[in-house]
């Protein structure tokens, strides 16, 4: 998945570590790089939004 544009942080790296980002399990410096990437890359931002909703749904259904 990629928007076809070059980014400082590659799309594959962002997607490989998406749940670390969602779970806030990465250093602040990496979080900032991911935020910048999402601002520039709509396909990755859409994937982030989808995974965020899945995480909320699982939490709601599993009661955790």
PDB file of N, CA, C and O in Angstrom, chain B, residues numbered from 101:
ATOM      1  N   UNK B 101       0.855  -1.166   0.000  1.00  0.00           N
ATOM      2  CA  UNK B 101       0.000   0.000   0.000  1.00  0.00           C
ATOM      3  C   UNK B 101       0.898   1.225   0.000  1.00  0.00           C
ATOM      4  O   UNK B 101       1.853   1.309   0.773  1.00  0.00           O
ATOM      5  N   UNK B 102       0.592   2.149  -0.851  1.00  0.00           N
ATOM      6  CA  UNK B 102       1.345   3.385  -0.940  1.00  0.00           C
ATOM      7  C   UNK B 102       0.573   4.363  -1.805  1.00  0.00           C
ATOM      8  O   UNK B 102      -0.223   3.972  -2.659  1.00  0.00           O
ATOM      9  N   UNK B 103       0.824   5.640  -1.566  1.00  0.00           N
ATOM     10  CA  UNK B 103       0.197   6.659  -2.403  1.00  0.00           C
ATOM     11  C   UNK B 103       1.052   6.933  -3.635  1.00  0.00           C
ATOM     12  O   UNK B 103       0.662   7.715  -4.502  1.00  0.00           O
ATOM     13  N   UNK B 104       2.222   6.289  -3.717  1.00  0.00           N
ATOM     14  CA  UNK B 104       3.101   6.468  -4.859  1.00  0.00           C
ATOM     15  C   UNK B 104       4.104   7.591  -4.689  1.00  0.00           C
ATOM     16  O   UNK B 104       4.954   7.798  -5.554  1.00  0.00           O
ATOM     17  N   UNK B 105       4.017   8.307  -3.602  1.00  0.00           N
ATOM     18  CA  UNK B 105       4.936   9.411  -3.332  1.00  0.00           C
ATOM     19  C   UNK B 105       6.035   8.947  -2.371  1.00  0.00           C
ATOM     20  O   UNK B 105       5.785   8.100  -1.513  1.00  0.00           O
ATOM     21  N   UNK B 106       7.238   9.489  -2.506  1.00  0.00           N
ATOM     22  CA  UNK B 106       8.292   9.143  -1.547  1.00  0.00           C
ATOM     23  C   UNK B 106       8.034   9.823  -0.198  1.00  0.00           C
ATOM     24  O   UNK B 106       7.582  10.967  -0.141  1.00  0.00           O
ATOM     25  N   UNK B 107       8.325   9.113   0.863  1.00  0.00           N
ATOM     26  CA  UNK B 107       8.141   9.639   2.218  1.00  0.00           C
ATOM     27  C   UNK B 107       9.407   9.399   3.024  1.00  0.00           C
ATOM     28  O   UNK B 107      10.186   8.495   2.724  1.00  0.00           O
ATOM     29  N   UNK B 108       9.600  10.211   4.040  1.00  0.00           N
ATOM     30  CA  UNK B 108      10.745  10.011   4.930  1.00  0.00           C
ATOM     31  C   UNK B 108      10.650   8.641   5.604  1.00  0.00           C
ATOM     32  O   UNK B 108      11.649   7.934   5.739  1.00  0.00           O
ATOM     33  N   UNK B 109       9.436   8.276   6.024  1.00  0.00           N
ATOM     34  CA  UNK B 109       9.187   6.966   6.615  1.00  0.00           C
ATOM     35  C   UNK B 109       8.385   6.154   5.603  1.00  0.00           C
ATOM     36  O   UNK B 109       7.294   6.560   5.201  1.00  0.00           O
ATOM     37  N   UNK B 110       8.917   5.027   5.198  1.00  0.00           N
ATOM     38  CA  UNK B 110       8.299   4.196   4.170  1.00  0.00           C
ATOM     39  C   UNK B 110       6.955   3.628   4.634  1.00  0.00           C
ATOM     40  O   UNK B 110       6.773   3.311   5.809  1.00  0.00           O
ATOM     41  N   UNK B 111       6.021   3.506   3.689  1.00  0.00           N
ATOM     42  CA  UNK B 111       4.687   2.970   3.986  1.00  0.00           C
ATOM     43  C   UNK B 111       4.769   1.594   4.635  1.00  0.00           C
ATOM     44  O   UNK B 111       4.037   1.315   5.585  1.00  0.00           O
ATOM     45  N   UNK B 112       5.641   0.739   4.139  1.00  0.00           N
ATOM     46  CA  UNK B 112       5.734  -0.619   4.696  1.00  0.00           C
ATOM     47  C   UNK B 112       6.171  -0.585   6.155  1.00  0.00           C
ATOM     48  O   UNK B 112       5.698  -1.391   6.956  1.00  0.00           O
ATOM     49  N   UNK B 113       7.062   0.329   6.511  1.00  0.00           N
ATOM     50  CA  UNK B 113       7.488   0.462   7.907  1.00  0.00           C
ATOM     51  C   UNK B 113       6.323   0.927   8.778  1.00  0.00           C
ATOM     52  O   UNK B 113       6.119   0.416   9.878  1.00  0.00           O
ATOM     53  N   UNK B 114       5.570   1.890   8.283  1.00  0.00           N
ATOM     54  CA  UNK B 114       4.423   2.401   9.028  1.00  0.00           C
ATOM     55  C   UNK B 114       3.410   1.284   9.259  1.00  0.00           C
ATOM     56  O   UNK B 114       2.927   1.104  10.377  1.00  0.00           O
ATOM     57  N   UNK B 115       3.091   0.540   8.214  1.00  0.00           N
ATOM     58  CA  UNK B 115       2.088  -0.514   8.340  1.00  0.00           C
ATOM     59  C   UNK B 115       2.583  -1.680   9.186  1.00  0.00           C
ATOM     60  O   UNK B 115       1.795  -2.312   9.889  1.00  0.00           O
ATOM     61  N   UNK B 116       3.877  -1.972   9.125  1.00  0.00           N
ATOM     62  CA  UNK B 116       4.442  -3.051   9.946  1.00  0.00           C
ATOM     63  C   UNK B 116       4.361  -2.739  11.441  1.00  0.00           C
ATOM     64  O   UNK B 116       4.295  -3.650  12.266  1.00  0.00           O
ATOM     65  N   UNK B 117       4.367  -1.470  11.780  1.00  0.00           N
ATOM     66  CA  UNK B 117       4.389  -1.065  13.188  1.00  0.00           C
ATOM     67  C   UNK B 117       3.119  -0.315  13.597  1.00  0.00           C
ATOM     68  O   UNK B 117       3.113   0.411  14.591  1.00  0.00           O
ATOM     69  N   UNK B 118       2.060  -0.495  12.833  1.00  0.00           N
ATOM     70  CA  UNK B 118       0.826   0.254  13.070  1.00  0.00           C
ATOM     71  C   UNK B 118       0.240  -0.008  14.453  1.00  0.00           C
ATOM     72  O   UNK B 118      -0.195   0.928  15.124  1.00  0.00           O
ATOM     73  N   UNK B 119       0.223  -1.261  14.886  1.00  0.00           N
ATOM     74  CA  UNK B 119      -0.368  -1.551  16.196  1.00  0.00           C
ATOM     75  C   UNK B 119       0.499  -1.041  17.337  1.00  0.00           C
ATOM     76  O   UNK B 119      -0.029  -0.696  18.394  1.00  0.00           O
ATOM     77  N   UNK B 120       1.795  -0.986  17.156  1.00  0.00           N
ATOM     78  CA  UNK B 120       2.650  -0.355  18.164  1.00  0.00           C
ATOM     79  C   UNK B 120       2.274   1.117  18.301  1.00  0.00           C
ATOM     80  O   UNK B 120       2.243   1.658  19.407  1.00  0.00           O
ATOM     81  N   UNK B 121       1.991   1.754  17.178  1.00  0.00           N
ATOM     82  CA  UNK B 121       1.570   3.155  17.193  1.00  0.00           C
ATOM     83  C   UNK B 121       0.204   3.289  17.863  1.00  0.00           C
ATOM     84  O   UNK B 121       0.015   4.140  18.731  1.00  0.00           O
ATOM     85  N   UNK B 122      -0.742   2.451  17.458  1.00  0.00           N
ATOM     86  CA  UNK B 122      -2.084   2.510  18.033  1.00  0.00           C
ATOM     87  C   UNK B 122      -2.075   2.244  19.533  1.00  0.00           C
ATOM     88  O   UNK B 122      -2.848   2.846  20.279  1.00  0.00           O
ATOM     89  N   UNK B 123      -1.203   1.346  19.975  1.00  0.00           N
ATOM     90  CA  UNK B 123      -1.133   0.977  21.388  1.00  0.00           C
ATOM     91  C   UNK B 123      -0.197   1.880  22.186  1.00  0.00           C
ATOM     92  O   UNK B 123       0.002   1.679  23.384  1.00  0.00           O
ATOM     93  N   UNK B 124       0.373   2.871  21.513  1.00  0.00           N
ATOM     94  CA  UNK B 124       1.312   3.814  22.139  1.00  0.00           C
ATOM     95  C   UNK B 124       2.490   3.086  22.785  1.00  0.00           C
ATOM     96  O   UNK B 124       2.875   3.370  23.919  1.00  0.00           O
ATOM     97  N   UNK B 125       3.041   2.152  22.041  1.00  0.00           N
ATOM     98  CA  UNK B 125       4.158   1.344  22.524  1.00  0.00           C
ATOM     99  C   UNK B 125       5.456   1.660  21.790  1.00  0.00           C
ATOM    100  O   UNK B 125       6.349   0.816  21.708  1.00  0.00           O
ATOM    101  N   UNK B 126       5.560   2.865  21.260  1.00  0.00           N
ATOM    102  CA  UNK B 126       6.781   3.243  20.557  1.00  0.00           C
ATOM    103  C   UNK B 126       7.270   4.591  21.087  1.00  0.00           C
ATOM    104  O   UNK B 126       6.497   5.356  21.664  1.00  0.00           O
ATOM    105  N   UNK B 127       8.543   4.872  20.887  1.00  0.00           N
ATOM    106  CA  UNK B 127       9.100   6.144  21.354  1.00  0.00           C
ATOM    107  C   UNK B 127       8.392   7.344  20.716  1.00  0.00           C
ATOM    108  O   UNK B 127       7.885   7.260  19.597  1.00  0.00           O
ATOM    109  N   UNK B 128       8.369   8.446  21.443  1.00  0.00           N
ATOM    110  CA  UNK B 128       7.721   9.664  20.948  1.00  0.00           C
ATOM    111  C   UNK B 128       8.284  10.109  19.603  1.00  0.00           C
ATOM    112  O   UNK B 128       7.542  10.600  18.752  1.00  0.00           O
ATOM    113  N   UNK B 129       9.582   9.941  19.408  1.00  0.00           N
ATOM    114  CA  UNK B 129      10.192  10.363  18.138  1.00  0.00           C
ATOM    115  C   UNK B 129       9.623   9.561  16.967  1.00  0.00           C
ATOM    116  O   UNK B 129       9.401  10.114  15.890  1.00  0.00           O
ATOM    117  N   UNK B 130       9.388   8.271  17.169  1.00  0.00           N
ATOM    118  CA  UNK B 130       8.789   7.452  16.114  1.00  0.00           C
ATOM    119  C   UNK B 130       7.329   7.822  15.908  1.00  0.00           C
ATOM    120  O   UNK B 130       6.850   7.851  14.774  1.00  0.00           O
ATOM    121  N   UNK B 131       6.619   8.105  16.992  1.00  0.00           N
ATOM    122  CA  UNK B 131       5.213   8.521  16.876  1.00  0.00           C
ATOM    123  C   UNK B 131       5.105   9.777  16.023  1.00  0.00           C
ATOM    124  O   UNK B 131       4.195   9.900  15.203  1.00  0.00           O
ATOM    125  N   UNK B 132       6.016  10.690  16.215  1.00  0.00           N
ATOM    126  CA  UNK B 132       5.998  11.933  15.439  1.00  0.00           C
ATOM    127  C   UNK B 132       6.226  11.649  13.953  1.00  0.00           C
ATOM    128  O   UNK B 132       5.574  12.250  13.099  1.00  0.00           O
ATOM    129  N   UNK B 133       7.142  10.744  13.646  1.00  0.00           N
ATOM    130  CA  UNK B 133       7.382  10.367  12.243  1.00  0.00           C
ATOM    131  C   UNK B 133       6.129   9.741  11.631  1.00  0.00           C
ATOM    132  O   UNK B 133       5.803  10.000  10.473  1.00  0.00           O
ATOM    133  N   UNK B 134       5.438   8.929  12.403  1.00  0.00           N
ATOM    134  CA  UNK B 134       4.220   8.293  11.905  1.00  0.00           C
ATOM    135  C   UNK B 134       3.133   9.332  11.671  1.00  0.00           C
ATOM    136  O   UNK B 134       2.433   9.273  10.661  1.00  0.00           O
ATOM    137  N   UNK B 135       2.979  10.282  12.587  1.00  0.00           N
ATOM    138  CA  UNK B 135       1.982  11.350  12.413  1.00  0.00           C
ATOM    139  C   UNK B 135       2.254  12.117  11.127  1.00  0.00           C
ATOM    140  O   UNK B 135       1.336  12.400  10.357  1.00  0.00           O
ATOM    141  N   UNK B 136       3.507  12.448  10.899  1.00  0.00           N
ATOM    142  CA  UNK B 136       3.883  13.156   9.672  1.00  0.00           C
ATOM    143  C   UNK B 136       3.546  12.311   8.447  1.00  0.00           C
ATOM    144  O   UNK B 136       3.054  12.829   7.445  1.00  0.00           O
ATOM    145  N   UNK B 137       3.810  11.016   8.530  1.00  0.00           N
ATOM    146  CA  UNK B 137       3.512  10.130   7.404  1.00  0.00           C
ATOM    147  C   UNK B 137       2.010  10.111   7.131  1.00  0.00           C
ATOM    148  O   UNK B 137       1.595  10.209   5.976  1.00  0.00           O
ATOM    149  N   UNK B 138       1.195   9.988   8.168  1.00  0.00           N
ATOM    150  CA  UNK B 138      -0.258   9.960   7.981  1.00  0.00           C
ATOM    151  C   UNK B 138      -0.763  11.265   7.371  1.00  0.00           C
ATOM    152  O   UNK B 138      -1.720  11.258   6.597  1.00  0.00           O
ATOM    153  N   UNK B 139      -0.128  12.377   7.713  1.00  0.00           N
ATOM    154  CA  UNK B 139      -0.512  13.668   7.131  1.00  0.00           C
ATOM    155  C   UNK B 139      -0.236  13.709   5.627  1.00  0.00           C
ATOM    156  O   UNK B 139      -0.928  14.405   4.884  1.00  0.00           O
ATOM    157  N   UNK B 140       0.773  12.964   5.184  1.00  0.00           N
ATOM    158  CA  UNK B 140       1.193  12.984   3.781  1.00  0.00           C
ATOM    159  C   UNK B 140       0.596  11.859   2.941  1.00  0.00           C
ATOM    160  O   UNK B 140       0.527  11.979   1.718  1.00  0.00           O
ATOM    161  N   UNK B 141       0.169  10.780   3.566  1.00  0.00           N
ATOM    162  CA  UNK B 141      -0.178   9.557   2.830  1.00  0.00           C
ATOM    163  C   UNK B 141      -1.603   9.111   3.168  1.00  0.00           C
ATOM    164  O   UNK B 141      -1.841   8.511   4.216  1.00  0.00           O
ATOM    165  N   UNK B 142      -2.530   9.406   2.286  1.00  0.00           N
ATOM    166  CA  UNK B 142      -3.930   9.071   2.565  1.00  0.00           C
ATOM    167  C   UNK B 142      -4.197   7.565   2.630  1.00  0.00           C
ATOM    168  O   UNK B 142      -5.024   7.160   3.447  1.00  0.00           O
ATOM    169  N   UNK B 143      -3.554   6.700   1.822  1.00  0.00           N
ATOM    170  CA  UNK B 143      -3.811   5.262   1.986  1.00  0.00           C
ATOM    171  C   UNK B 143      -3.410   4.743   3.370  1.00  0.00           C
ATOM    172  O   UNK B 143      -4.133   3.944   3.964  1.00  0.00           O
ATOM    173  N   UNK B 144      -2.287   5.183   3.873  1.00  0.00           N
ATOM    174  CA  UNK B 144      -1.865   4.750   5.211  1.00  0.00           C
ATOM    175  C   UNK B 144      -2.770   5.352   6.285  1.00  0.00           C
ATOM    176  O   UNK B 144      -3.076   4.693   7.279  1.00  0.00           O
ATOM    177  N   UNK B 145      -3.193   6.586   6.089  1.00  0.00           N
ATOM    178  CA  UNK B 145      -4.101   7.217   7.045  1.00  0.00           C
ATOM    179  C   UNK B 145      -5.433   6.468   7.086  1.00  0.00           C
ATOM    180  O   UNK B 145      -6.010   6.286   8.158  1.00  0.00           O
ATOM    181  N   UNK B 146      -5.919   6.036   5.926  1.00  0.00           N
ATOM    182  CA  UNK B 146      -7.163   5.262   5.878  1.00  0.00           C
ATOM    183  C   UNK B 146      -6.992   3.928   6.598  1.00  0.00           C
ATOM    184  O   UNK B 146      -7.880   3.510   7.341  1.00  0.00           O
ATOM    185  N   UNK B 147      -5.867   3.257   6.387  1.00  0.00           N
ATOM    186  CA  UNK B 147      -5.591   1.985   7.067  1.00  0.00           C
ATOM    187  C   UNK B 147      -5.510   2.207   8.572  1.00  0.00           C
ATOM    188  O   UNK B 147      -6.033   1.405   9.346  1.00  0.00           O
ATOM    189  N   UNK B 148      -4.868   3.276   8.988  1.00  0.00           N
ATOM    190  CA  UNK B 148      -4.791   3.629  10.407  1.00  0.00           C
ATOM    191  C   UNK B 148      -6.195   3.805  10.981  1.00  0.00           C
ATOM    192  O   UNK B 148      -6.500   3.269  12.046  1.00  0.00           O
ATOM    193  N   UNK B 149      -7.042   4.545  10.290  1.00  0.00           N
ATOM    194  CA  UNK B 149      -8.408   4.773  10.758  1.00  0.00           C
ATOM    195  C   UNK B 149      -9.199   3.485  10.857  1.00  0.00           C
ATOM    196  O   UNK B 149      -9.949   3.288  11.813  1.00  0.00           O
ATOM    197  N   UNK B 150      -9.040   2.606   9.881  1.00  0.00           N
ATOM    198  CA  UNK B 150      -9.731   1.321   9.894  1.00  0.00           C
ATOM    199  C   UNK B 150      -9.270   0.473  11.075  1.00  0.00           C
ATOM    200  O   UNK B 150     -10.095  -0.079  11.803  1.00  0.00           O
ATOM    201  N   UNK B 151      -7.973   0.369  11.264  1.00  0.00           N
ATOM    202  CA  UNK B 151      -7.444  -0.441  12.364  1.00  0.00           C
ATOM    203  C   UNK B 151      -7.816   0.152  13.720  1.00  0.00           C
ATOM    204  O   UNK B 151      -8.027  -0.586  14.682  1.00  0.00           O
ATOM    205  N   UNK B 152      -7.895   1.463  13.800  1.00  0.00           N
ATOM    206  CA  UNK B 152      -8.309   2.122  15.036  1.00  0.00           C
ATOM    207  C   UNK B 152      -9.759   1.746  15.367  1.00  0.00           C
ATOM    208  O   UNK B 152     -10.084   1.489  16.526  1.00  0.00           O
ATOM    209  N   UNK B 153     -10.615   1.716  14.363  1.00  0.00           N
ATOM    210  CA  UNK B 153     -12.016   1.334  14.571  1.00  0.00           C
ATOM    211  C   UNK B 153     -12.138  -0.142  14.951  1.00  0.00           C
ATOM    212  O   UNK B 153     -12.946  -0.493  15.810  1.00  0.00           O
ATOM    213  N   UNK B 154     -11.350  -1.001  14.324  1.00  0.00           N
ATOM    214  CA  UNK B 154     -11.356  -2.424  14.675  1.00  0.00           C
ATOM    215  C   UNK B 154     -10.945  -2.599  16.133  1.00  0.00           C
ATOM    216  O   UNK B 154     -11.553  -3.375  16.870  1.00  0.00           O
ATOM    217  N   UNK B 155      -9.924  -1.884  16.536  1.00  0.00           N
ATOM    218  CA  UNK B 155      -9.451  -1.969  17.922  1.00  0.00           C
ATOM    219  C   UNK B 155     -10.546  -1.526  18.893  1.00  0.00           C
ATOM    220  O   UNK B 155     -10.743  -2.163  19.928  1.00  0.00           O
ATOM    221  N   UNK B 156     -11.254  -0.454  18.575  1.00  0.00           N
ATOM    222  CA  UNK B 156     -12.350   0.017  19.424  1.00  0.00           C
ATOM    223  C   UNK B 156     -13.468  -1.015  19.496  1.00  0.00           C
ATOM    224  O   UNK B 156     -14.027  -1.258  20.566  1.00  0.00           O
ATOM    225  N   UNK B 157     -13.791  -1.617  18.368  1.00  0.00           N
ATOM    226  CA  UNK B 157     -14.848  -2.625  18.316  1.00  0.00           C
ATOM    227  C   UNK B 157     -14.485  -3.845  19.158  1.00  0.00           C
ATOM    228  O   UNK B 157     -15.316  -4.348  19.914  1.00  0.00           O
ATOM    229  N   UNK B 158     -13.260  -4.316  19.030  1.00  0.00           N
ATOM    230  CA  UNK B 158     -12.809  -5.464  19.818  1.00  0.00           C
ATOM    231  C   UNK B 158     -12.865  -5.130  21.303  1.00  0.00           C
ATOM    232  O   UNK B 158     -13.315  -5.943  22.110  1.00  0.00           O
ATOM    233  N   UNK B 159     -12.416  -3.955  21.655  1.00  0.00           N
ATOM    234  CA  UNK B 159     -12.437  -3.542  23.062  1.00  0.00           C
ATOM    235  C   UNK B 159     -13.866  -3.514  23.586  1.00  0.00           C
ATOM    236  O   UNK B 159     -14.136  -3.981  24.693  1.00  0.00           O
ATOM    237  N   UNK B 160     -14.769  -2.973  22.801  1.00  0.00           N
ATOM    238  CA  UNK B 160     -16.166  -2.881  23.221  1.00  0.00           C
ATOM    239  C   UNK B 160     -16.794  -4.271  23.338  1.00  0.00           C
ATOM    240  O   UNK B 160     -17.514  -4.543  24.298  1.00  0.00           O
ATOM    241  N   UNK B 161     -16.533  -5.134  22.390  1.00  0.00           N
ATOM    242  CA  UNK B 161     -17.135  -6.476  22.382  1.00  0.00           C
ATOM    243  C   UNK B 161     -16.527  -7.405  23.430  1.00  0.00           C
ATOM    244  O   UNK B 161     -17.209  -8.280  23.964  1.00  0.00           O
ATOM    245  N   UNK B 162     -15.261  -7.215  23.716  1.00  0.00           N
ATOM    246  CA  UNK B 162     -14.580  -8.098  24.672  1.00  0.00           C
ATOM    247  C   UNK B 162     -14.569  -7.526  26.082  1.00  0.00           C
ATOM    248  O   UNK B 162     -14.175  -8.208  27.028  1.00  0.00           O
ATOM    249  N   UNK B 163     -14.995  -6.293  26.224  1.00  0.00           N
ATOM    250  CA  UNK B 163     -15.075  -5.673  27.543  1.00  0.00           C
ATOM    251  C   UNK B 163     -13.747  -5.413  28.209  1.00  0.00           C
ATOM    252  O   UNK B 163     -13.652  -5.428  29.437  1.00  0.00           O
ATOM    253  N   UNK B 164     -12.724  -5.175  27.421  1.00  0.00           N
ATOM    254  CA  UNK B 164     -11.411  -4.891  28.003  1.00  0.00           C
ATOM    255  C   UNK B 164     -11.049  -3.452  27.815  1.00  0.00           C
ATOM    256  O   UNK B 164      -9.976  -3.025  28.241  1.00  0.00           O
TER     257      UNK B 164
END
